[in-house]
Amino acid sequence: MQISLNGKPSEVSAGRLDRVLEELGYQGAKVATAVNGSFVPRPVRGATELHEGDALEVIAPMQGG
C-alpha cells in the first residue's frame, strides 16, 4: 500500500503500525509516531491500522545540548 513516510511516498506491505515500523527498519528503535497528524503511543501501535494514503511520521529523539 502507498503511504507518506515523513512527507515522502513509501510503499509498505504491512497494515498495522507496529508491523510497518518493523518493515521500515525501526524495530526496537525508540521513536515517536503520528498517523495523519495524531500521536500514536507505543502501547497502541499494534492496534493501529494504516490505510492507503495515510501520512506516517516517525521521529527519533535527538542527542545534544
N, CA, C and O atoms as CSV, one atom per row, in Angstrom:
chain,resi,resn,atom,element,x,y,z
A,1,MET,N,N,0.846,-1.165,0.000
A,1,MET,CA,C,0.000,0.000,0.000
A,1,MET,C,C,0.892,1.228,0.000
A,1,MET,O,O,2.010,1.194,0.514
A,2,GLN,N,N,0.403,2.291,-0.568
A,2,GLN,CA,C,1.148,3.550,-0.671
A,2,GLN,C,C,0.786,4.444,0.515
A,2,GLN,O,O,-0.388,4.739,0.742
A,3,ILE,N,N,1.809,4.876,1.274
A,3,ILE,CA,C,1.615,5.829,2.364
A,3,ILE,C,C,2.632,6.954,2.190
A,3,ILE,O,O,3.500,6.892,1.320
A,4,SER,N,N,2.514,7.959,3.012
A,4,SER,CA,C,3.515,9.019,3.068
A,4,SER,C,C,4.310,8.804,4.349
A,4,SER,O,O,3.735,8.769,5.437
A,5,LEU,N,N,5.628,8.659,4.229
A,5,LEU,CA,C,6.502,8.469,5.381
A,5,LEU,C,C,7.370,9.712,5.525
A,5,LEU,O,O,8.227,9.983,4.684
A,6,ASN,N,N,7.142,10.459,6.589
A,6,ASN,CA,C,7.885,11.698,6.827
A,6,ASN,C,C,7.857,12.606,5.598
A,6,ASN,O,O,8.856,13.232,5.242
A,7,GLY,N,N,6.685,12.661,4.960
A,7,GLY,CA,C,6.483,13.552,3.840
A,7,GLY,C,C,6.890,13.017,2.476
A,7,GLY,O,O,6.766,13.718,1.471
A,8,LYS,N,N,7.381,11.768,2.432
A,8,LYS,CA,C,7.804,11.185,1.156
A,8,LYS,C,C,6.994,9.927,0.863
A,8,LYS,O,O,6.693,9.167,1.783
A,9,PRO,N,N,6.637,9.692,-0.396
A,9,PRO,CA,C,5.887,8.485,-0.743
A,9,PRO,C,C,6.673,7.229,-0.387
A,9,PRO,O,O,7.887,7.164,-0.582
A,10,SER,N,N,5.969,6.240,0.135
A,10,SER,CA,C,6.604,4.982,0.513
A,10,SER,C,C,5.619,3.840,0.293
A,10,SER,O,O,4.422,3.983,0.545
A,11,GLU,N,N,6.123,2.726,-0.171
A,11,GLU,CA,C,5.303,1.530,-0.394
A,11,GLU,C,C,5.575,0.553,0.743
A,11,GLU,O,O,6.728,0.206,0.998
A,12,VAL,N,N,4.527,0.109,1.426
A,12,VAL,CA,C,4.647,-0.862,2.513
A,12,VAL,C,C,3.644,-1.983,2.292
A,12,VAL,O,O,2.620,-1.791,1.636
A,13,SER,N,N,3.943,-3.149,2.839
A,13,SER,CA,C,3.021,-4.274,2.679
A,13,SER,C,C,2.203,-4.537,3.939
A,13,SER,O,O,1.102,-5.080,3.859
A,14,ALA,N,N,2.734,-4.156,5.103
A,14,ALA,CA,C,2.035,-4.401,6.364
A,14,ALA,C,C,0.873,-3.424,6.515
A,14,ALA,O,O,0.856,-2.362,5.893
A,15,GLY,N,N,-0.094,-3.795,7.345
A,15,GLY,CA,C,-1.254,-2.951,7.552
A,15,GLY,C,C,-1.345,-2.332,8.931
A,15,GLY,O,O,-2.062,-1.352,9.130
A,16,ARG,N,N,-0.610,-2.905,9.898
A,16,ARG,CA,C,-0.626,-2.364,11.258
A,16,ARG,C,C,0.632,-1.530,11.489
A,16,ARG,O,O,1.690,-1.823,10.931
A,17,LEU,N,N,0.515,-0.517,12.294
A,17,LEU,CA,C,1.626,0.395,12.530
A,17,LEU,C,C,2.854,-0.319,13.078
A,17,LEU,O,O,3.966,-0.054,12.620
A,18,ASP,N,N,2.687,-1.217,14.043
A,18,ASP,CA,C,3.860,-1.912,14.590
A,18,ASP,C,C,4.585,-2.717,13.520
A,18,ASP,O,O,5.815,-2.761,13.506
A,19,ARG,N,N,3.843,-3.349,12.630
A,19,ARG,CA,C,4.440,-4.146,11.547
A,19,ARG,C,C,5.104,-3.256,10.497
A,19,ARG,O,O,6.152,-3.607,9.954
A,20,VAL,N,N,4.497,-2.113,10.214
A,20,VAL,CA,C,5.095,-1.175,9.256
A,20,VAL,C,C,6.432,-0.675,9.799
A,20,VAL,O,O,7.402,-0.567,9.049
A,21,LEU,N,N,6.489,-0.371,11.090
A,21,LEU,CA,C,7.750,0.082,11.684
A,21,LEU,C,C,8.829,-0.989,11.557
A,21,LEU,O,O,9.978,-0.674,11.246
A,22,GLU,N,N,8.475,-2.241,11.792
A,22,GLU,CA,C,9.423,-3.346,11.602
A,22,GLU,C,C,9.872,-3.413,10.150
A,22,GLU,O,O,11.064,-3.531,9.868
A,23,GLU,N,N,8.928,-3.338,9.239
A,23,GLU,CA,C,9.218,-3.412,7.807
A,23,GLU,C,C,10.166,-2.295,7.365
A,23,GLU,O,O,11.008,-2.495,6.489
A,24,LEU,N,N,10.023,-1.128,7.975
A,24,LEU,CA,C,10.846,0.021,7.608
A,24,LEU,C,C,12.179,0.069,8.360
A,24,LEU,O,O,12.974,0.986,8.154
A,25,GLY,N,N,12.425,-0.918,9.233
A,25,GLY,CA,C,13.708,-0.993,9.930
A,25,GLY,C,C,13.755,-0.277,11.266
A,25,GLY,O,O,14.840,-0.033,11.795
A,26,TYR,N,N,12.613,0.063,11.818
A,26,TYR,CA,C,12.566,0.752,13.110
A,26,TYR,C,C,12.345,-0.199,14.282
A,26,TYR,O,O,12.081,0.258,15.393
A,27,GLN,N,N,12.444,-1.492,14.066
A,27,GLN,CA,C,12.190,-2.470,15.121
A,27,GLN,C,C,13.127,-2.221,16.298
A,27,GLN,O,O,14.347,-2.206,16.134
A,28,GLY,N,N,12.559,-2.027,17.477
A,28,GLY,CA,C,13.339,-1.808,18.679
A,28,GLY,C,C,13.822,-0.381,18.872
A,28,GLY,O,O,14.347,-0.050,19.936
A,29,ALA,N,N,13.660,0.470,17.872
A,29,ALA,CA,C,14.117,1.859,17.986
A,29,ALA,C,C,13.157,2.663,18.864
A,29,ALA,O,O,11.947,2.432,18.860
A,30,LYS,N,N,13.714,3.596,19.604
A,30,LYS,CA,C,12.888,4.492,20.417
A,30,LYS,C,C,12.503,5.680,19.535
A,30,LYS,O,O,13.292,6.600,19.320
A,31,VAL,N,N,11.285,5.633,19.040
A,31,VAL,CA,C,10.789,6.678,18.144
A,31,VAL,C,C,9.392,7.100,18.576
A,31,VAL,O,O,8.681,6.358,19.254
A,32,ALA,N,N,9.017,8.301,18.170
A,32,ALA,CA,C,7.646,8.787,18.337
A,32,ALA,C,C,6.952,8.615,16.993
A,32,ALA,O,O,7.572,8.770,15.941
A,33,THR,N,N,5.663,8.294,17.035
A,33,THR,CA,C,4.922,8.082,15.794
A,33,THR,C,C,3.627,8.892,15.790
A,33,THR,O,O,2.998,9.120,16.824
A,34,ALA,N,N,3.260,9.313,14.588
A,34,ALA,CA,C,1.982,10.004,14.388
A,34,ALA,C,C,1.400,9.516,13.069
A,34,ALA,O,O,2.124,9.332,12.091
A,35,VAL,N,N,0.103,9.311,13.049
A,35,VAL,CA,C,-0.611,8.924,11.830
A,35,VAL,C,C,-1.626,10.014,11.540
A,35,VAL,O,O,-2.484,10.326,12.366
A,36,ASN,N,N,-1.511,10.583,10.356
A,36,ASN,CA,C,-2.410,11.666,9.929
A,36,ASN,C,C,-2.464,12.799,10.953
A,36,ASN,O,O,-3.518,13.386,11.197
A,37,GLY,N,N,-1.293,13.095,11.550
A,37,GLY,CA,C,-1.186,14.210,12.476
A,37,GLY,C,C,-1.536,13.911,13.916
A,37,GLY,O,O,-1.426,14.789,14.771
A,38,SER,N,N,-1.960,12.680,14.207
A,38,SER,CA,C,-2.321,12.314,15.581
A,38,SER,C,C,-1.255,11.402,16.175
A,38,SER,O,O,-0.904,10.380,15.586
A,39,PHE,N,N,-0.739,11.780,17.356
A,39,PHE,CA,C,0.271,10.988,18.055
A,39,PHE,C,C,-0.270,9.599,18.354
A,39,PHE,O,O,-1.419,9.442,18.768
A,40,VAL,N,N,0.578,8.584,18.136
A,40,VAL,CA,C,0.207,7.201,18.441
A,40,VAL,C,C,1.199,6.667,19.471
A,40,VAL,O,O,2.360,6.432,19.135
A,41,PRO,N,N,0.766,6.468,20.724
A,41,PRO,CA,C,1.659,5.943,21.750
A,41,PRO,C,C,2.087,4.508,21.441
A,41,PRO,O,O,1.350,3.756,20.802
A,42,ARG,N,N,3.273,4.139,21.895
A,42,ARG,CA,C,3.817,2.803,21.669
A,42,ARG,C,C,2.831,1.682,22.018
A,42,ARG,O,O,2.692,0.745,21.231
A,43,PRO,N,N,2.137,1.738,23.170
A,43,PRO,CA,C,1.254,0.617,23.535
A,43,PRO,C,C,0.103,0.350,22.567
A,43,PRO,O,O,-0.446,-0.752,22.579
A,44,VAL,N,N,-0.280,1.306,21.738
A,44,VAL,CA,C,-1.411,1.083,20.833
A,44,VAL,C,C,-0.992,0.918,19.371
A,44,VAL,O,O,-1.848,0.849,18.489
A,45,ARG,N,N,0.300,0.855,19.110
A,45,ARG,CA,C,0.756,0.695,17.725
A,45,ARG,C,C,0.271,-0.610,17.107
A,45,ARG,O,O,-0.022,-0.652,15.912
A,46,GLY,N,N,0.181,-1.674,17.898
A,46,GLY,CA,C,-0.279,-2.966,17.392
A,46,GLY,C,C,-1.751,-2.976,17.033
A,46,GLY,O,O,-2.201,-3.843,16.283
A,47,ALA,N,N,-2.503,-2.028,17.555
A,47,ALA,CA,C,-3.936,-1.945,17.268
A,47,ALA,C,C,-4.250,-0.836,16.268
A,47,ALA,O,O,-5.416,-0.590,15.959
A,48,THR,N,N,-3.215,-0.167,15.761
A,48,THR,CA,C,-3.417,0.954,14.846
A,48,THR,C,C,-3.254,0.493,13.409
A,48,THR,O,O,-2.158,0.134,12.981
A,49,GLU,N,N,-4.348,0.507,12.673
A,49,GLU,CA,C,-4.346,0.107,11.270
A,49,GLU,C,C,-3.973,1.295,10.392
A,49,GLU,O,O,-4.419,2.418,10.624
A,50,LEU,N,N,-3.156,1.034,9.392
A,50,LEU,CA,C,-2.837,2.045,8.391
A,50,LEU,C,C,-3.627,1.741,7.129
A,50,LEU,O,O,-3.933,0.586,6.833
A,51,HIS,N,N,-3.951,2.787,6.395
A,51,HIS,CA,C,-4.737,2.658,5.177
A,51,HIS,C,C,-4.048,3.385,4.034
A,51,HIS,O,O,-3.226,4.275,4.253
A,52,GLU,N,N,-4.387,3.004,2.838
A,52,GLU,CA,C,-3.852,3.643,1.631
A,52,GLU,C,C,-3.919,5.164,1.759
A,52,GLU,O,O,-4.976,5.722,2.054
A,53,GLY,N,N,-2.792,5.825,1.538
A,53,GLY,CA,C,-2.740,7.277,1.554
A,53,GLY,C,C,-2.495,7.915,2.905
A,53,GLY,O,O,-2.369,9.136,2.994
A,54,ASP,N,N,-2.424,7.099,3.980
A,54,ASP,CA,C,-2.159,7.665,5.309
A,54,ASP,C,C,-0.794,8.330,5.353
A,54,ASP,O,O,0.126,7.953,4.627
A,55,ALA,N,N,-0.683,9.327,6.223
A,55,ALA,CA,C,0.583,10.023,6.450
A,55,ALA,C,C,1.168,9.550,7.770
A,55,ALA,O,O,0.573,9.752,8.829
A,56,LEU,N,N,2.329,8.923,7.707
A,56,LEU,CA,C,3.020,8.417,8.886
A,56,LEU,C,C,4.248,9.275,9.138
A,56,LEU,O,O,5.057,9.504,8.239
A,57,GLU,N,N,4.376,9.746,10.371
A,57,GLU,CA,C,5.567,10.479,10.795
A,57,GLU,C,C,6.275,9.624,11.835
A,57,GLU,O,O,5.665,9.153,12.795
A,58,VAL,N,N,7.574,9.431,11.625
A,58,VAL,CA,C,8.406,8.688,12.574
A,58,VAL,C,C,9.535,9.621,12.966
A,58,VAL,O,O,10.318,10.051,12.119
A,59,ILE,N,N,9.619,9.935,14.254
A,59,ILE,CA,C,10.594,10.910,14.734
A,59,ILE,C,C,11.463,10.275,15.807
A,59,ILE,O,O,10.964,9.765,16.809
A,60,ALA,N,N,12.779,10.315,15.581
A,60,ALA,CA,C,13.747,9.793,16.555
A,60,ALA,C,C,14.215,10.941,17.435
A,60,ALA,O,O,14.393,12.059,16.951
A,61,PRO,N,N,14.419,10.677,18.733
A,61,PRO,CA,C,14.925,11.737,19.606
A,61,PRO,C,C,16.334,12.159,19.190
A,61,PRO,O,O,17.118,11.353,18.689
A,62,MET,N,N,16.633,13.432,19.408
A,62,MET,CA,C,17.949,13.960,19.052
A,62,MET,C,C,18.820,14.053,20.296
A,62,MET,O,O,18.337,14.383,21.379
A,63,GLN,N,N,20.092,13.764,20.137
A,63,GLN,CA,C,21.074,13.901,21.205
A,63,GLN,C,C,21.728,15.262,21.101
A,63,GLN,O,O,21.782,15.847,20.019
A,64,GLY,N,N,22.209,15.754,22.182
A,64,GLY,CA,C,22.941,17.009,22.119
A,64,GLY,C,C,22.530,17.954,23.218
A,64,GLY,O,O,21.750,17.611,24.106
A,65,GLY,N,N,23.066,19.139,23.139
A,65,GLY,CA,C,22.745,20.065,24.205
A,65,GLY,C,C,22.930,21.483,23.868
A,65,GLY,O,O,22.685,22.354,24.703
